[in-house]
Amino acid sequence: MEDIVIDVHQMSRTYNPDKVPVVALNNVHLHIERGEFTVVKGPSGSGKTTLLNLIGGLDTPTSGEVLIHGVNLTSLKGNKLVDFRLHNIGFVFQAYNLIPVLTAYENIEFILLLQGVPQEIRRKRVLELLEQVQLTDKADARPEEMSGGQQQRVAVARALAPKPQFILADEPTANLDTRSADNLLDIMEKLNRDEKMTFLFSTHDPRVMQRARRVITLEDGQIVSDTSREDTTHDSKARIT
């Protein structure tokens, strides 16, 4: 059980419950172990982004709970929730969400500043991350001076900066050309392989799905299949939790 990073129990999310209810997720059970490279796929409106937002503590379930390494995320409120996210969860968004007036170095450093990390440790960590995402030469560049692929790699480095339990990536390749997407995925796979970093993606992108070792399919707010590469190779039964 120590290897289970994300544990979702009977989680549902309904919007506008007092007017015209919209069920985004319906009684979802799911667990993600350390070191997984997992994709959540499904048509628009299936609940992919809602699921990631709930796991990341950006939204609150109508019922059920999310445990992150045994900590009940749904019981944390206010500053306790913000602090927990800051230290345990990395986010990579489709729109990059970089701060436009900051350089690549400063965007990565920002989260460490929020944590109160001393300057020399911050510098070492940021330079290490810039090297990992192959952007050492862009340390002083602002977002407008970088390509989309470069901006997304800065976003990945920023997400990794606090050494989180896992990375949530919501459609991270949606705005990238094939070469940039492949480069980004190469970097993520290397981090997953070398550092056992856990990645959970939501995506429509077949390029991401081809890399995944586990693919979870959502339809109408429910998990309809959950297969791993081994399941596919050996024609095993899908593992729906």
Residue pairs with C-beta under 8 A, 6 or more apart in sequence:
3 33
3 34
3 35
4 31
4 32
4 33
4 34
4 69
5 32
5 33
5 34
5 36
5 68
5 69
5 165
5 166
5 198
6 30
6 31
6 32
6 55
6 66
6 67
6 68
6 166
6 198
6 200
7 30
7 31
7 66
7 67
7 68
7 70
8 28
8 29
8 30
8 31
8 54
8 55
8 64
8 65
8 66
8 67
9 29
9 64
9 65
9 66
9 67
10 27
10 28
10 29
10 63
10 64
10 65
11 25
11 27
11 28
11 29
11 54
11 61
11 63
11 64
11 65
11 66
12 23
12 25
12 26
12 27
12 28
12 61
12 62
12 63
12 64
12 221
13 23
13 24
13 25
13 47
13 50
13 54
13 59
13 61
13 62
13 221
14 21
14 22
14 23
14 24
14 62
15 21
15 22
15 24
16 22
17 62
23 220
23 221
24 47
24 50
24 221
25 47
25 50
25 51
25 54
25 61
25 221
25 222
26 220
26 221
26 222
27 64
27 222
28 47
28 51
28 64
28 221
28 222
28 223
29 223
29 241
30 51
30 216
30 223
30 226
30 241
31 241
32 38
32 166
32 198
32 200
33 198
34 196
34 198
35 192
35 196
35 197
35 198
36 198
36 199
36 200
36 213
36 214
37 188
37 189
37 192
37 198
37 199
37 211
37 212
37 213
37 214
38 199
38 200
38 201
38 212
38 213
38 214
38 215
38 216
39 201
39 202
39 203
39 208
39 209
39 212
39 214
39 215
39 216
40 48
40 51
40 52
40 200
40 201
40 202
40 203
40 216
40 217
40 218
41 48
41 202
41 203
41 204
41 209
41 215
41 216
41 217
41 218
42 48
42 217
42 218
42 219
43 219
46 218
46 219
46 220
46 221
47 218
47 220
47 221
47 222
48 170
48 202
48 203
48 218
49 170
49 202
50 59
50 221
51 202
51 218
52 168
52 170
52 200
52 202
53 59
54 60
54 61
54 66
55 66
55 68
55 73
55 168
55 200
56 85
56 89
56 91
56 168
57 66
57 73
57 76
57 81
57 84
57 85
57 89
60 74
61 74
64 74
65 72
65 73
65 74
65 75
66 72
66 73
66 74
67 73
68 84
68 88
68 89
68 165
69 88
69 165
71 84
73 81
73 84
76 84
86 111
86 114
86 115
86 162
87 115
87 162
87 164
88 164
88 165
89 164
89 165
89 166
89 168
90 158
90 159
90 160
90 161
90 162
90 164
90 166
90 167
90 168
91 97
91 159
91 167
91 168
91 169
91 170
92 152
92 155
92 156
92 159
92 167
92 168
92 169
92 170
92 172
93 155
93 170
93 171
93 172
94 170
94 171
94 172
94 174
94 175
95 175
96 143
96 148
96 151
96 152
96 154
96 155
96 175
97 155
98 107
98 143
98 151
98 154
98 155
98 158
99 106
99 107
99 110
99 143
100 142
100 143
100 144
101 142
102 110
102 142
103 139
103 140
103 141
103 142
104 130
104 135
104 138
104 139
104 140
104 141
104 142
104 146
104 150
104 154
104 157
105 126
105 130
105 139
105 140
107 143
107 154
107 158
108 126
108 129
108 130
108 154
108 157
108 158
108 161
109 122
109 126
109 161
110 158
111 158
111 161
111 162
112 121
112 122
112 125
112 126
112 161
112 162
113 122
115 162
117 125
125 161
126 157
126 161
127 136
127 139
129 157
129 160
129 161
130 136
130 138
130 139
130 157
132 157
132 160
132 187
132 190
132 191
133 153
133 154
133 156
133 157
133 187
134 153
134 183
134 187
135 150
135 153
135 154
135 157
138 145
138 146
138 150
138 154
141 150
143 151
143 154
146 154
147 180
148 175
148 176
148 177
148 180
149 176
149 177
149 179
149 180
149 181
149 183
149 184
152 172
152 173
152 175
152 176
152 180
152 184
153 183
153 184
153 187
155 172
156 167
156 172
156 184
156 187
156 188
159 167
160 167
160 191
160 197
165 198
166 197
166 198
166 199
166 200
167 188
167 197
167 198
167 199
167 200
168 200
169 188
169 199
169 200
169 201
169 202
169 203
170 201
170 202
171 202
171 203
171 204
171 205
172 184
172 201
172 203
172 208
173 180
173 181
173 184
173 185
173 203
173 205
173 207
173 208
174 203
174 204
174 205
176 184
178 207
181 205
181 207
181 208
182 207
185 207
185 208
185 211
188 199
189 211
191 197
191 199
192 198
192 199
201 208
201 212
203 209
209 215
212 229
213 228
213 229
214 226
214 227
214 228
214 229
215 225
215 226
215 227
215 228
216 223
216 225
216 226
217 223
217 224
217 225
217 226
218 224
223 240
223 241
224 240
225 238
225 240
226 238
226 239
226 240
226 241
227 238
227 239
228 239
230 236
231 237
231 238
231 239
